[in-house]
Amino acid sequence: MSFQQGISGLNAAARNLEVIGNNIANANTVGAKQSRVEFADVYANATLHQTSAAPGMGVQVAAVTQQFGQGALRTTENPMDLAINGPGFFVVARAGSVGDSSFTRNGQFQLDNQGYMVTNTGMRLQGYNVDPATGRSVGVLGDIRLPADGIAPKVTTSASLGLNLDSRTAAPPASMPAFNLTDPTSYTSSTSMTVYDQQGNQHVLSTYYRRTATDNQWEVFAAMDGTAVPPVAGGAQPPAGRLTFLPNGSLDAANSGTLNAGVLTPGDLTLDLPYPTSTLPVPPGSSTTSAPVQLSFSGATQYGNAFGVMAVSQDGYAPGQLTGFAVDGSGIVQARYSNGRTQAAAQVGLADFRNAQGLASVGNNLWRATPTSGQPAISTPGTANLGVLQGGALEESNIDLTAQLVDMIGAQRAYQANAQTIKTQDQMLSTLVNLR
């Protein structure tokens, strides 16, 4: 008589209980994946060609596989926490270990004292640099290091105004005074916007609108911080530009633009803004320095409604200090600054495998690539077959605790049943030995 079937059954059931116990222990581990024991029967090779009624030799554990199903996402208060919604793995590596990467679904990252995004064991998250001009990732995969410095100011070079000039406004009477910044009766309407010089100082750019005797035509006057633009040496301030409208109320771009000594240059209104000498280097012999600004009126209209400004924008900004980071679905890490600006700092890379179950678990929520898994295919979130990222969230384990407890009962019963077969074999052998 053979005890082999019962022994193999005990060993398999014990291994199953070990895997179930490990699943239960990691039910609250971020990014953990459920493991499953896969069994296979055992037959002696010598009996395979003799009869189909040969008894089996027991059971064996064919494999312990991990199930990479999606875990539930849980929001957190930490913007450095990242969760993958869909396939993919974070790529992490030790400092200086080029080409020696590990992979994880645990998105609990933090900043170290050098500004690198690291795991709780100090491994650095891998990603790409981002071109600020295009917002696209460039270069090769490497350690993600976030900036610690503030952002420099940017001088205003272009601006736009979307406004409506009231078509019901009457042509100016002959008695109307020449344009004067301080005389509201010398213009029809006005508005203002904030612009910035090269050092990030704020200035107020005001524009004034005055209807001419010509139908559908308006003169545009400008001033910065109460100083006429262009500067006036004496006499009446000339208009800086002209706006002409078509009969349907839309802007006639061919007859609108900058006025220079009464000569029209079609296009955007070009203004040379004078900045105080106290804020900028001044060329020799000058009391002010100027910066050209292209002011677009492409969205301007002339309808029978009251004057109103619908949209104002300009591309300058003041200096700012770093206030925090946020990560969007495509893995772009956005640096936030105190001046309200955001700037792309890096982009997280994700890896995918042809056979994820071939990955080798090495502890600390990490896997390593093997010949069975194949080489990692690394790209950015949301591309190819990769999932998207959610910042300020974590992926919980995909382990169903209730199902594991039920499986544990089944494994325990299997262990008891196999032990019973050994006990029965022992009783039969004892009876045989005691025959007289």
C-alpha positions as CSV (number, residue, x, y, z in Angstrom):
1,M,0.0,0.0,0.0
2,S,1.1,3.5,-0.8
3,F,0.9,6.6,1.4
4,Q,2.1,8.8,-1.5
5,Q,-1.3,10.1,-2.6
6,G,-2.2,11.2,0.9
7,I,1.2,12.8,1.5
8,S,1.1,14.7,-1.8
9,G,-2.4,15.8,-0.9
10,L,-1.2,17.1,2.5
11,N,1.7,18.9,0.9
12,A,-0.5,20.5,-1.7
13,A,-3.2,21.5,0.8
14,A,-0.5,23.0,3.1
15,R,0.9,25.0,0.2
16,N,-2.6,26.2,-0.7
17,L,-3.1,27.3,2.9
18,E,0.3,29.2,2.8
19,V,-0.8,31.1,-0.3
20,I,-4.2,31.8,1.1
21,G,-2.6,33.0,4.3
22,N,-0.3,35.3,2.3
23,N,-3.3,36.7,0.5
24,I,-5.1,37.4,3.7
25,A,-2.0,39.0,5.2
26,N,-1.7,41.4,2.2
27,A,-5.4,42.2,1.9
28,N,-4.6,45.8,3.0
29,T,-1.3,46.1,1.1
30,V,-1.5,48.9,-1.6
31,G,-1.1,47.5,-5.1
32,A,-0.9,43.8,-3.9
33,K,-2.2,41.2,-6.2
34,Q,-4.0,37.9,-5.3
35,S,-2.0,34.7,-5.7
36,R,-3.6,31.4,-6.7
37,V,-2.4,27.8,-6.4
38,E,-2.8,25.7,-9.5
39,F,-2.7,22.0,-9.0
40,A,-1.9,19.1,-11.4
41,D,-2.4,15.4,-11.0
42,V,0.5,12.9,-11.1
43,Y,0.6,9.6,-12.9
44,A,3.5,7.2,-13.2
45,N,5.0,7.2,-16.7
46,A,5.3,3.4,-16.8
47,T,1.6,2.9,-16.5
48,L,0.5,5.4,-19.1
49,H,0.7,2.9,-22.0
50,Q,-0.7,-0.1,-20.2
51,T,-4.2,0.8,-19.0
52,S,-6.5,3.7,-18.5
53,A,-7.5,2.4,-15.1
54,A,-4.2,3.0,-13.5
55,P,-4.5,4.8,-10.1
56,G,-2.9,8.3,-9.9
57,M,0.2,9.0,-7.8
58,G,-1.4,12.0,-6.1
59,V,-1.3,15.8,-6.7
60,Q,1.4,18.4,-7.2
61,V,1.5,22.2,-7.2
62,A,2.0,23.1,-10.8
63,A,2.3,26.9,-10.2
64,V,1.5,29.7,-7.9
65,T,0.2,32.5,-10.2
66,Q,-0.7,36.1,-9.4
67,Q,-3.9,37.6,-10.7
68,F,-3.3,41.1,-12.0
69,G,-6.9,42.3,-12.0
70,Q,-7.7,45.9,-11.2
71,G,-8.0,46.9,-7.6
72,A,-10.3,49.5,-6.3
73,L,-9.1,53.1,-6.3
74,R,-9.1,55.1,-3.0
75,T,-8.5,58.8,-2.8
76,T,-6.0,60.2,-0.4
77,E,-4.8,63.7,0.8
78,N,-1.3,63.2,-0.6
79,P,-0.8,64.6,-4.2
80,M,2.3,62.4,-4.5
81,D,0.1,59.2,-4.3
82,L,-0.5,57.8,-7.7
83,A,-2.9,55.0,-8.9
84,I,-2.9,53.2,-12.3
85,N,-6.4,52.8,-13.7
86,G,-5.8,50.0,-16.2
87,P,-2.8,47.9,-17.2
88,G,0.7,48.9,-16.5
89,F,3.4,49.1,-13.8
90,F,5.4,52.0,-12.3
91,V,9.1,51.7,-13.2
92,V,11.5,52.2,-10.2
93,A,15.2,51.9,-9.8
94,R,18.0,52.4,-7.3
95,A,20.1,55.5,-7.6
96,G,22.8,54.9,-10.2
97,S,21.5,51.5,-11.3
98,V,21.1,52.1,-15.0
99,G,19.0,49.4,-16.7
100,D,18.3,47.6,-13.5
101,S,14.6,48.4,-12.9
102,S,11.9,46.9,-10.8
103,F,8.1,47.3,-11.3
104,T,5.3,48.0,-8.9
105,R,1.6,48.9,-8.7
106,N,2.1,50.6,-5.4
107,G,1.9,54.3,-6.0
108,Q,2.9,55.5,-2.5
109,F,5.6,58.0,-3.5
110,Q,7.3,60.8,-1.7
111,L,10.0,63.4,-2.3
112,D,13.5,62.8,-0.8
113,N,15.9,65.5,0.2
114,Q,17.2,65.8,-3.3
115,G,13.8,66.3,-4.9
116,Y,13.5,62.8,-6.4
117,M,10.2,60.9,-6.3
118,V,10.9,57.7,-4.4
119,T,9.2,54.7,-2.9
120,N,9.2,54.1,0.9
121,T,12.4,52.0,0.3
122,G,14.2,54.8,-1.6
123,M,13.8,53.5,-5.1
124,R,13.4,56.3,-7.6
125,L,10.3,56.6,-9.9
126,Q,11.3,56.6,-13.6
127,G,9.9,59.0,-16.2
128,Y,10.8,61.6,-18.9
129,N,11.7,65.2,-19.0
130,V,9.1,67.5,-20.5
131,D,9.7,70.3,-23.0
132,P,8.0,73.4,-21.5
133,A,7.3,74.8,-24.9
134,T,5.3,71.8,-26.3
135,G,4.4,70.0,-23.1
136,R,5.7,66.7,-24.6
137,S,8.1,64.3,-23.1
138,V,11.6,64.3,-24.4
139,G,14.8,62.3,-23.8
140,V,15.2,58.8,-22.4
141,L,13.7,57.2,-19.3
142,G,15.4,58.3,-16.1
143,D,14.9,59.4,-12.5
144,I,12.1,61.9,-11.9
145,R,13.4,65.0,-10.1
146,L,11.0,67.8,-9.3
147,P,12.1,71.5,-9.3
148,A,12.5,73.3,-6.0
149,D,13.1,76.8,-7.3
150,G,10.5,79.4,-8.1
151,I,9.5,80.5,-11.6
152,A,11.0,83.6,-13.3
153,P,8.7,86.4,-14.5
154,K,7.7,86.8,-18.1
155,V,7.3,90.1,-19.8
156,T,4.0,90.7,-21.6
157,T,4.5,90.4,-25.4
158,S,1.0,89.6,-26.6
159,A,-2.5,90.3,-25.3
160,S,-6.1,90.1,-26.6
161,L,-9.4,91.8,-25.9
162,G,-12.7,90.4,-26.8
163,L,-15.2,93.3,-26.6
164,N,-18.3,94.8,-28.1
165,L,-18.5,98.5,-29.2
166,D,-22.1,99.8,-29.2
167,S,-23.1,100.4,-32.8
168,R,-25.8,102.8,-31.5
169,T,-23.2,105.3,-30.5
170,A,-23.6,108.6,-32.4
171,A,-20.8,110.1,-34.3
172,P,-18.9,112.7,-32.2
173,P,-20.2,116.2,-32.5
174,A,-17.9,119.0,-33.7
175,S,-17.9,120.4,-30.2
176,M,-16.5,117.2,-28.7
177,P,-13.1,117.9,-27.2
178,A,-9.8,116.3,-28.4
179,F,-9.0,113.0,-26.6
180,N,-7.7,113.5,-23.1
181,L,-7.0,110.7,-20.6
182,T,-8.5,112.8,-17.8
183,D,-11.6,113.9,-19.6
184,P,-14.3,111.1,-19.8
185,T,-16.3,113.3,-22.3
186,S,-13.5,113.0,-24.9
187,Y,-14.0,109.2,-25.5
188,T,-16.9,106.8,-25.6
189,S,-15.8,103.8,-23.5
190,S,-12.6,102.4,-21.9
191,T,-11.2,99.2,-20.3
192,S,-8.0,98.2,-18.7
193,M,-5.9,95.1,-18.1
194,T,-2.8,94.1,-16.2
195,V,0.6,93.6,-18.0
196,Y,4.0,92.7,-16.7
197,D,7.5,94.1,-17.3
198,Q,10.7,92.0,-17.5
199,Q,11.1,91.9,-13.7
200,G,7.5,90.9,-13.2
201,N,6.2,94.2,-11.9
202,Q,2.5,94.8,-12.6
203,H,1.3,97.7,-14.8
204,V,-2.1,98.8,-15.9
205,L,-2.7,99.1,-19.6
206,S,-5.8,101.1,-20.4
207,T,-7.4,101.4,-23.8
208,Y,-10.0,104.1,-24.8
209,Y,-12.4,104.0,-27.7
210,R,-13.8,106.9,-29.6
211,R,-16.2,106.7,-32.6
212,T,-15.2,108.7,-35.7
213,A,-17.3,110.5,-38.2
214,T,-16.8,107.6,-40.6
215,D,-19.4,104.8,-40.3
216,N,-18.3,101.7,-38.5
217,Q,-14.9,103.2,-37.5
218,W,-13.4,103.7,-34.1
219,E,-10.1,105.2,-32.9
220,V,-8.2,103.4,-30.1
221,F,-6.1,105.3,-27.6
222,A,-3.8,103.7,-25.0
223,A,-2.1,104.6,-21.8
224,M,0.0,102.7,-19.2
225,D,-0.1,103.7,-15.6
226,G,-1.7,107.0,-16.7
227,T,1.1,107.8,-19.3
228,A,0.0,108.1,-22.9
229,V,1.1,105.4,-25.3
230,P,2.8,106.5,-27.6
231,P,4.2,109.3,-25.4
232,V,3.0,112.8,-26.2
233,A,5.6,115.6,-26.2
234,G,2.9,118.3,-26.4
235,G,-0.5,118.8,-27.9
236,A,-3.3,116.3,-28.3
237,Q,-2.6,112.6,-28.0
238,P,-2.9,110.8,-31.4
239,P,-4.8,107.5,-31.6
240,A,-2.6,104.4,-31.3
241,G,-4.8,102.4,-33.6
242,R,-8.1,102.0,-35.5
243,L,-10.9,99.5,-35.5
244,T,-13.1,99.2,-38.6
245,F,-16.2,96.9,-38.7
246,L,-18.1,95.4,-41.5
247,P,-21.8,96.1,-41.9
248,N,-22.6,92.8,-40.2
249,G,-20.8,94.0,-37.1
250,S,-17.7,91.8,-37.4
251,L,-14.1,93.2,-37.4
252,D,-12.7,94.3,-40.8
253,A,-9.2,93.1,-40.2
254,A,-7.8,94.6,-43.5
255,N,-8.8,98.1,-42.3
256,S,-7.9,97.7,-38.6
257,G,-4.5,98.0,-37.0
258,T,-1.8,100.3,-35.7
259,L,-1.7,104.0,-36.6
260,N,1.7,105.7,-36.9
261,A,1.5,109.3,-37.8
262,G,-1.9,108.6,-39.3
263,V,-0.6,105.7,-41.5
264,L,-2.5,102.5,-40.9
265,T,-0.6,99.2,-40.6
266,P,-3.2,96.4,-40.7
267,G,-3.0,93.6,-38.1
268,D,-2.8,93.6,-34.4
269,L,-2.3,96.8,-32.5
270,T,1.4,97.2,-31.7
271,L,2.1,99.2,-28.5
272,D,5.5,100.1,-27.2
273,L,4.9,100.2,-23.5
274,P,7.2,102.5,-21.5
275,Y,8.5,101.0,-18.3
276,P,9.9,103.1,-15.4
277,T,13.7,103.4,-15.2
278,S,13.6,102.2,-11.6
279,T,12.6,98.7,-12.7
280,L,14.6,98.0,-15.9
281,P,18.1,98.7,-17.3
282,V,17.8,101.8,-19.4
283,P,19.8,102.4,-22.7
284,P,22.2,105.4,-22.5
285,G,20.4,108.7,-23.0
286,S,16.9,107.2,-22.3
287,S,14.6,107.9,-19.4
288,T,12.5,104.8,-20.0
289,T,12.8,101.5,-21.8
290,S,9.9,100.0,-23.8
291,A,8.7,96.6,-24.7
292,P,6.4,95.9,-27.7
293,V,3.1,94.3,-27.1
294,Q,0.8,92.9,-29.8
295,L,-2.8,93.6,-28.8
296,S,-5.3,91.5,-30.7
297,F,-8.9,92.6,-31.3
298,S,-9.8,89.6,-33.5
299,G,-12.9,88.9,-31.4
300,A,-14.1,92.4,-31.3
301,T,-17.6,93.2,-32.6
302,Q,-19.9,96.2,-33.2
303,Y,-23.4,95.2,-32.3
304,G,-26.4,97.1,-31.0
305,N,-25.6,96.3,-27.4
306,A,-23.9,98.3,-24.6
307,F,-20.2,98.3,-24.5
308,G,-18.8,95.2,-22.8
309,V,-15.6,93.2,-22.4
310,M,-16.1,89.4,-22.9
311,A,-12.5,88.1,-22.7
312,V,-9.1,89.5,-21.6
313,S,-5.8,87.6,-21.8
314,Q,-2.1,88.3,-21.9
315,D,1.0,86.1,-21.8
316,G,3.0,87.8,-19.0
317,Y,3.2,86.9,-15.4
318,A,4.9,87.8,-12.1
319,P,7.6,85.7,-10.4
320,G,6.3,82.8,-8.3
321,Q,7.3,80.5,-5.6
322,L,6.7,76.7,-5.8
323,T,3.6,75.8,-3.9
324,G,3.0,72.1,-4.9
325,F,2.6,69.5,-7.5
326,A,-0.3,67.6,-9.2
327,V,-0.3,64.7,-11.6
328,D,-2.8,64.4,-14.5
329,G,-4.1,61.3,-16.2
330,S,-1.3,61.3,-18.8
331,G,1.3,61.2,-16.1
332,I,2.4,64.9,-16.5
333,V,3.6,66.2,-13.2
334,Q,2.5,69.8,-13.0
335,A,4.4,72.2,-10.7
336,R,2.1,74.9,-9.2
337,Y,3.4,78.4,-8.4
338,S,2.2,81.2,-6.2
339,N,1.5,83.4,-9.2
340,G,-1.1,81.0,-10.4
341,R,1.0,79.4,-13.1
342,T,1.5,75.7,-13.7
343,Q,4.4,74.2,-15.5
344,A,5.1,70.7,-16.6
345,A,8.0,69.3,-14.7
346,A,8.1,65.6,-15.8
347,Q,6.1,62.7,-17.1
348,V,5.7,59.4,-15.4
349,G,6.6,56.3,-17.5
350,L,4.7,53.0,-17.3
351,A,5.7,49.5,-18.3
352,D,3.7,46.7,-19.8
353,F,4.5,43.0,-20.4
354,R,3.4,40.4,-22.8
355,N,3.0,37.9,-19.9
356,A,2.6,39.7,-16.6
357,Q,2.1,36.4,-14.8
358,G,5.7,35.6,-15.7
359,L,7.0,38.4,-13.5
360,A,8.9,37.4,-10.4
361,S,7.9,38.8,-7.0
362,V,10.9,40.0,-5.0
363,G,9.1,41.6,-2.0
364,N,8.4,45.2,-1.1
365,N,5.6,45.3,-3.6
366,L,8.1,44.8,-6.4
367,W,8.3,42.5,-9.4
368,R,11.3,41.8,-11.7
369,A,11.2,40.9,-15.4
370,T,12.0,37.3,-16.3
371,P,12.4,35.5,-19.6
372,T,8.9,34.2,-19.1
373,S,7.4,37.7,-18.7
374,G,9.4,39.2,-21.6
375,Q,11.0,42.6,-21.8
376,P,9.0,45.6,-20.6
377,A,7.4,47.9,-23.2
378,I,7.7,51.3,-21.6
379,S,5.6,54.3,-22.7
380,T,3.5,57.1,-21.2
381,P,0.1,56.6,-19.5
382,G,-2.9,56.4,-21.8
383,T,-0.9,55.3,-24.8
384,A,-0.7,51.8,-26.4
385,N,-2.4,49.4,-23.9
386,L,-1.4,51.3,-20.8
387,G,-3.9,52.7,-18.3
388,V,-4.2,56.3,-17.1
389,L,-3.0,57.8,-13.8
390,Q,-5.0,59.3,-11.0
391,G,-3.1,61.6,-8.7
392,G,-4.0,61.8,-5.0
393,A,-5.2,58.2,-5.1
394,L,-4.0,54.7,-4.4
395,E,-4.9,51.3,-5.8
396,E,-6.1,48.9,-3.1
397,S,-5.2,45.2,-3.3
398,N,-7.5,43.0,-5.5
399,I,-7.8,40.4,-2.8
400,D,-11.4,39.5,-1.8
401,L,-11.1,38.8,1.9
402,T,-14.4,37.0,2.1
403,A,-13.5,34.7,-0.8
404,Q,-10.1,33.9,0.8
405,L,-11.8,32.9,4.1
406,V,-14.1,30.5,2.2
407,D,-11.1,29.1,0.3
408,M,-9.3,28.6,3.6
409,I,-12.2,26.4,4.8
410,G,-12.0,24.4,1.7
411,A,-8.2,24.0,1.9
412,Q,-8.5,23.0,5.6
413,R,-11.1,20.3,4.7
414,A,-8.8,19.1,1.9
415,Y,-6.0,18.8,4.4
416,Q,-8.1,16.9,6.8
417,A,-9.4,14.5,4.1
418,N,-5.9,13.7,2.9
419,A,-4.8,13.1,6.5
420,Q,-7.8,10.7,6.8
421,T,-6.6,8.7,3.7
422,I,-3.2,8.2,5.4
423,K,-4.9,7.1,8.6
424,T,-7.1,4.7,6.7
425,Q,-4.1,3.3,4.8
426,D,-2.4,2.9,8.2
427,Q,-5.3,0.9,9.6
428,M,-5.4,-1.3,6.5
429,L,-1.7,-2.0,6.7
430,S,-2.0,-2.7,10.5
431,T,-4.8,-5.2,9.8
432,L,-2.7,-6.9,7.1
433,V,0.4,-7.2,9.4
434,N,-1.7,-8.7,12.2
435,L,-3.1,-11.6,10.1
436,R,-2.4,-15.0,11.6
